[in-house]
Amino acid sequence: MPKLSQYEIEREANIARNRALLEELELKQAVEGISLGKSKAKPAAETAAKPVQPNRKLKRERNEPEAPRRQSSRLKKEAIDLSASPAKRQKREAEIEEERAREAEARLEAEERARVAKRPRHHDLELAVLAQDEVPEDVSRLSDTMRIITQTSQPRCVGDPDLFASKDSKVHEAAVAELREKLEDLVVISRAKVTMDRVYSAAYHPEVSKDLVFFGDKHGQLGIWDARAPTDEVEDEDGDASEANNREGGKYWRLQCHWPATSKSSISCIKFDPINSHNLYTSSYDCTIRCLSFTSGISREIYSTDEAALITSIDLTPDGHEMWISDGQGGAAHLDLREDSSRARWYGLSDLKIGSISINPTSPHFVLTASNNRSLKIWDTRNLRELSTDLSDDAPPTPPASSPGGPDNDIKHEAAATTSPLEFNSQTITEFLETKKGKSTMRAEWRHNKSVSSAYWDPRGRSIVSTSYDDTLRLWDIEPSQIKSTAPFKSSRPFSQLHHDCQTGRWLTILRAQWSPNPDAYPHFTVGNMNHSVNIFSCKGDLIAKLADRSRITAVQAVTCSHPSIVERVATGNGSGRCVLWAPANTK
């Protein structure tokens, strides 16, 4: 037996003394916990939840042509003949100069190609170009999926403002209880890394036979997720099948709709055509709006602005003929999709960024804006159109064909000219609001304590929910009589305010409360929670459900959307491109 050191002797003496003291105090459990030998290993902590691992690991490649580099004669290992005659030297020097000129020309061409590759694409894009990173078999499968969903027409339904408008509190309590019974037991049915980067926007397709969800990410990529499609069994590096709990669900495709694939092309909003759900509109920070047709498989640009006006949000009227567009300069543009985009009208409705714009589905002339100047405003756009008519004679003339913006110039200038709207700056709008005709244009306004990140009408066109950086969700109930009147609303005070943490910081997408588009269900909305859960509230502010799964959800579900006709369907996305489908446990 090895001899104990002085430190070990003192340590054992201290342990023995402590054991005797505890025995005197009759603390048997503490005595048993003290051991003279090696301490027992602590039980391993429970394994933390792991994010779902993608079946295919793709790295975003930067296909930027590299310009030729100049090299010295020493690096080129060119031998210099010192005994050459002057004529030969002159000839050799002339050849070197020609070679340098060719290299310089090639370098300039490569730099120009690199600049062109970074510019937004304004031409029509076919499905094969959009899905250039997908394998041909997956592109064919995507075409089949699009063909299936285009076989049925699923127009958006508009709600009734008088639906669920009873004054009896028991009627609302019964409706909330019925809704809670359907939603409180939703669980994670499927997970997948649908996009390469942070999810910025989402939209749920109305198809009932599939759970088809569209996600827009930070780098202009559109992820299409068939969340309950059969999945292929994928083996890990050791040849074993991956764990079921950590396996991706469904099938997804990634389309590069907006270009370049950088943060300058973030997809800020996704909307389906209200009449023809086979057309998908996407707005992007590349200052363009594109329409993807599932029938033809072609993405077409329908609107573009200058680089200073980042498009933040879009919304369409129930007939699908008109679109309102908000931007980072505090403007709201009106675009008639039946006309050329050059006939658009731009109104400076705010001195700071308008983060969201929403059209009342039952009274489409009422438009709701949420701005960084802390204000939520309701506009009667019929008066704004009169402003357009009155001042149309003051519109700037179309540039001649010989000018840089003329109609016969090259494609780049032509696109810029045809999408230049008639503008009415904030000063013009302010002066118009002070006139007799313009007094009823802004029907309501409510100042928040901090920036208003979003505000939306519900499917009935009656309730409003806003999200603000003052960590508050606010609710309004607008009586139909006020909407029918031509006078400003009697009161624009919200009837309910709910505390909700909205401090997402720079690495998370802004939280936005999104109404369920189902007009037949009791009005309710979803909003992400900083505690990695999803909250569902009623139009009266009642907490209906809190969706969470600590064992499988590892990040904030910042972006949410709901199925237009199935109540028990919610889809969410996080900052890494991972998305979740919430549905009843018995969903197949």
N, C-alpha and C positions, 0 to 999 in steps of 0.2 A: 504494500500500500504506500503510495507516494506521500511524502511528508507535507503537511499542510503549511501554508505560508502564514505569517502573522496576521495578514488581512482576513484570510479565511477562518482562522481561529476566532478572531473578534466577531466576525459575521455570524458564526454558529452560536457563539455565546449570546449575542443579541437576540437571535431567533429563539433560543431556549428561554431566555428571560421573558420575551413577549408571550410565548406559549403559556408559561406559568402564570403570567398576569391575566391572560384571557381565561384560563381555567378557573382562576379564583373568581372571576366575574361571571362564570358559567356561560360563556359564549362559545359553545361547542362548534357551531358552524364556522366561526372565524378561525378556530384552532385547526379544524380540518383543512382550511384553505391555505395554511402555512405549511410549506414543505422544505425540508433541508436539502432535497435534491434539486434537480433541474425543474424549472417551472413548466407546467403543462402548456402546450401550445393552445392558443386561443382558437375557438372554432372559426372557420372561414366565414367572412361576412357574405351576406346574400349577394349574388351576382347582380350588378346594376343592369338596368335595361340597356339594350344595345339598339342602335338605329338599324333599320332594315338595310341589308346589303344588296346593291344592284346585281342582277344576273349578268349584266355585261358592263365591264368597266372600260369606258371610253374617255380618252383625254382630248380636250379641245385642241385641235391642231391649228397653228397659225400659218396659213398658206400665203405668206408674204414673200414675193420673189426677192432674192438677195442680189443686190447690185454687185457687179464685178469690182474687185479691189485692185488698186494700182500696186504694182510690184517693181522693185528696183532691178537693175540688171544683175546685181549680185544674187538676189533671191531667185531670179529666173535662171541663174547659172548660165548666163550667156558669155561665151568666150569672145574676147576682144583680140583681134589680130593686129599686133603692133607693127607688123611689117607690111600691112596692106597699103596699096597706093592711095593717093588722095581721092582719085575717082571712085575707088571702091568704098572708101570711107563715107564720101558724100552719098553714094547710093544706099549704104547701110543706114545712115542717119535718116534719109528720106523714108526708108521702110519702117524705121522705128517710129517716126512721127505719124505715119499713116496708121500704124498699129495702135498708137496712143489715141488717135482720133476715133478709131473704131471702138476702142474700149470706153472712151468718154461718151460716145453716142449710145452704146449698149447700156452704160450706167444710167444715163438720163432716161432711156426707155424703161428700164427696170424701176426707177424711182417713180415715173409716171404711172406705171402699172400698179405700184404699191399704193399711190394716192387714190387711183380709181377704185382699188379694192376696198378702201376705207370709206368710200362715199355710199350714201343710201342708194338702194336700187329702186328706180322709179318705173321700170318696165314690168310687164306681166311675167309671172313666174309659174312654171309648171310644177306638178307634184314631184317629178323626178329631181328637179333642181332644189326644191324645198327640203326634200328628204335625201340629200346627197350623202349624208353620213350613215344612212340605213342600208342594210343589205337588200338586194332585189326581192328576196322572198318576203321580207317584212313590208316593203312598199306595195307588193301585190296584195298582201293581206289587208293593208290599210285601204287600198282601193276597193276591196270586197266589202269592208266594213262601211265605207262611205256609200257604196251602192245599196247596201241593205237599208240604211237609215233614210235614204232618199226615196224609198218606195212608198212611204207614207207621209202625208202632210200633217204637221202638228203646229198650227198657229197658236200664238200666245193668247190666253184668255184674259179678259179684263174683268176686274172685280166690280161689285156694286157698292157705292158709297154708303148705302143704307143697310148693308149687311153687317151683322154684329154691332148694330148701333143702338141696341136697347139700353134704356136707362136703369133697368133692373139689374142690380149687382149680382143676384143669384144666377142670372143667365150667363154672365161673364165667368162666374166661379165654376159653373158647370162646364163651360167651353174650355176653360183652362185645365180643369181636372181631366177632361177627355183628351186634351192635347198632351198633358203630362203623362198619361198612361201610355201613349204611343211613343213618346220621345225619351223618357227617362231610362229606358232599358237598352238604348242603342249602344252597340259595342263595335270594336274595330273588326271589320270584315276583311279588309284588304289594305296592304301598304305597298308602296313602290317609290323608287326614285325616278319620278316622271320627267323632270327637267334637270339640266346640268347645274343650274345656278338657282339663286333665291327666287321663290315664287312671288310674283307681284300682283297677279290677278287670276281670276278663275270664273268659269261659267259651266253650268250643268245643262247638258243637252236634254230636251224634252222626251227623247225616245224612252219608252217604258220597258222594252224587252232587254235593254242593256243599261248599265250604269256608265255612261260615256261622259267624262269630265274633261274640260279643256283648261290648261294652266299656261299662263304667260310668265316667262322668267326675266331675270335681270339683263340678259344678253340677247334679247329679241327672239328667243326660242319659244315655239308653241308646242307644249306637250299634250298629246291626245291619249287619254287613259281609258281603256275598256276595263274597268276595275274588277269585274267578275268573270272575265274571259278565262278559259283554261290556260294554265301555265305549264311550261315544259320543265321537267325536273332537271335541275342544274347541279352538277357535282362540284365540290370544292377542290382545292389543290391536291388533296390526298386521295381524290377519287371517290369520296363519300358524298352522298346526297346531303345538301344543306338542311339545317334544322327547319322544321315546319314553321315555328314561331318567328324565325328570322328570315323567311323566304319571301321574295317579292310576290305580290298577287296581281293577277290580271295581265294585260298586255298593253304596252304603250309604244308610241312613236314620237319622234322629235322632228319638228319642221322649223327650219330657220327662215321665218317669215320676214323678219326685219334685219337690215344690214347697216353697218358692220356688226359682227358678233361681239359687241362690247357693251359697257354700261350706258353708252349713248343711245342704245336701241331698246331699252327696257320696255316691255309691253305693259302699259299702264292700265288698260281696260280691255275687256272682251265682252262682246254683245252678239246675240243671235238676232237675225232678222225676225221681227214679231210675226210676220205673215209666212215667210218662207224660212223655216229653221235650217234649211240646207245651205244658207249663207251665213258666214261668220265674219264679224267686223272686229278688227284689232287696231288699237291706237298705240303709238310708241313714242318714246323720247327722241327717235330719229325724225320727229316732226311730220310723220306720215300716218295715214289711216289706210288700211288695206282690207279688201273683202276676199275671203277664201270661199270659193264655190265647191261644195261637195259633189255637185253634178259633173262639172267639167274638170275639177282638180286644178284650177288655175287661181292664183292669188293676184288680184288686180288693185293697183293704187287708185283710190277715189278722192283723196285730198292730201295736200301737203302745205306746210307753212315754212317760214324762214327759220333758221337755226336758233333764233332767240326765243321763239315761242314753243316751249315743250308742251305737247298735248298730254293733259293729265287725266281726262275722263271724256266719255261720250255716252249719249243716250239717244234712243230712237222713239218716234211717235208710234202709237199702236198700229197705224196703217203701214208703217215701215217706209214711208215716203220721205220723211224729214229726219234730220239729225242735228242735235246740238252738241257743241264741242267746247270744252273748257281748256284753258292753257295756263302756263306759268307766268304770263304777263298780266293776268287779271282780266282776260278777255273771254267772251263766249261767242262762238261763231255759229251761225245758222246755215245749214247746207240742205238744199233740196236735192235729193238723190236722183230725181228725174231730170235735172238740169245739169249743165256743165258746172264744174267746181269754181269757175271764174265768177259765177253769179252768187257766190256765198256772201254773207254779210257778217262782219265782225264788230262786236260791241264791247267797249271798255267798261265793264260793269264793276270793276274793283281796281284799287290801286296796288293790290298785291295778288299773289297767285290764287287762282280758284282751283281748289283741290278736287272738287267733284261737282257734277251737274246732274240733275234728275228731272225728268218730265213727268207731270201728273198723268197717269194712264187713263183717267176718265175725263179729265179736262186738259188736253195736251197743250193749250196755250199758257198754262201755268208751269213755270220753270223754277226749280229750286237750286240755289248756288251756295256753296260753302267755301269760305275764303280764309286766307292767312291773316286778313285784317280783323279777325275775330268775329265776323258777322255772318249770319245766315239770313238769306234774303229770298223772298218769293216774288217773281216777276210775272206780269201779264204781258206776254210777248206780242199780243195783238197791237199794242201801242208802239212797240219797237219796230214792227213792220211798217206802221204808218210813218215812223221816222225815216225809214229807208225810202219810202215813196216820196216824202217831202224833199229829201236831200239828194235824191238820185241824180239831179241835174248837176250837182257839185262834184260828182264822182270824177276821179282822174281819168283822162282819155286813155284808150288803148294805145300802147307804144307802136310806132310805125314798124313796118317789116324790116327796115334797115337798122333799127336800133337793137341794142343787146337784149332787150326784152321783147322784141317783135315776134309776131306769130310765125314768121318764116325762118327764124334762126334755128340753131341746132337744138337737139333734144333737151339738153339741160336747161337752156334758157326758155324753151317753149314750155316745159313743165312748170318752171317758176312763174311764167306769165299767166298761164291758164289757171293757176290756183291762187292768184292774188285776189283776195276778197275786197269788197267795198268796206272801208273802215270808218267807224265812229268812235273816236277816242273818249276817254273818261270825262274830259271837259265838255265835250258835246253832249254826252249822256247827262251830266250834272245840270247843264243849262236846260236840257229838254225836260228833266224832272221838275224844274221850277215853273214850267209853263202850265197853263190850264189843261192842255191835252195830256201832258205827261205826269200829272199829279197821281193818277191811278195806275201808273206803270209798275211802281214798286209797291206791292200790296202789303208786305209785312217784312219786318227786320227784327232780329234778336242778336244782341251782342253777347258773346261768350267771354270768359275770363282770359282765354288764350286762343290760339289758332284753332279754327274748325277744320278738322281733317276730312270729314265726310258728312253728307246729309242726303237722305233718300225718302221718296214717297213710298208708301206701301201699295200693294196691288189694287186696293180700293180707291186710291187717290185721296185718302182722308187723313191717315196718320203719317207723322214724320219722326224719324229718329236721327239724331246727330251725334257725332263722335268728336271729342275735343281733347286738346292737350292739357286741359285743366282737370283731366281724370274724371270726366263726367259724361254720362250718356243722358241726353235730354229727349223727351217725348212730347209731341204735340198732337192734338185732335182737332182738325179743322172742320167746322160744321159746313155741310153742303150749301147752306144759305149764304155763307160768307163767300164761297167760291162763285156763286151765281150773281152776287152783287158786284157792282162796279166801283164801290168805295173801298178804301183801305180796310184791312181787318180791324175789328174793334180791339182785339188784344192779340199780341204775338208771344205771350208768356207761355213757356212750357208747363204742362200740368204735372210732370213727373221728372225727377232728376235722380239718376242712379250713379253711385260712385263706382268707377271702373278704372283700373290702372291702364293708362295709355302711353306710358313712357317707354316706347320701343327702342329709342336710341338710333344709331346710324346703321346697325347691322341687321335690323329686323324691318320687315315691311310694316307700314303704318296700319294700325288696327282700324277696321271699318265695320260698323254694324250693318249687316246685309239682311234685308227682308226676305222671307220665303216668297218666291213668286207664285205660289199656289193660291189662286183667288178664292177657292172653295174652303180652305182651312181657316181656322181662327188666326188672325194676323199675328205673326211672331217673327223674330229675327235672331240671327246667330252672330256671335262676335268672339274673337279669340281672346284668350286669357293668358296673362304673363306666367301663370302657374301651370302651363302646358295642358290646359283644358279648354273646352269650348262651352261657352254659356249660351243658353237659349232663353230669351225673354218674350213675354207676350206684349201686345200693343199697349197694355195698361201698366207695364213695368214689373209683372210677376215673373220670378225666376222659375221657369218650367223645368229645365234640366241642366245638369252640368256633366258634360261628356268628358271622361278621363280614363286613362289606362296607364298607370305608373310603370307597369312592366313592359310596355311596348312603345309608349310615346315619350320621346326624349327631348323635345324642343317645343317652342311656342308655335301653336297653330295660328299663324297671323292672318291667313287668308281663308275665308269660308264661303261656301255657297250651298244652296239647297236645290233639290229636284223640283221642277215646275209643277208636277202633278202628284208625286208620291211624297207624302208627309214624312215618312220614316226613312229619309235619305239625306245625309249631310256629308259633304266632302271638304277637306281642309288641306292646306299646304304650308310648309315651313321655310326657313331660311336656307336650307341646303337642297331644295328641290324635291324633298320627300313628301309624299301626299298620302292621305288616309281617307278611306271610305268608312263611314259610320252607318250601320243598319242593324235591324233586329238580329239576334243570334241565330235564328233559324233560317236566315236568308241563304239561299244556295247560289 
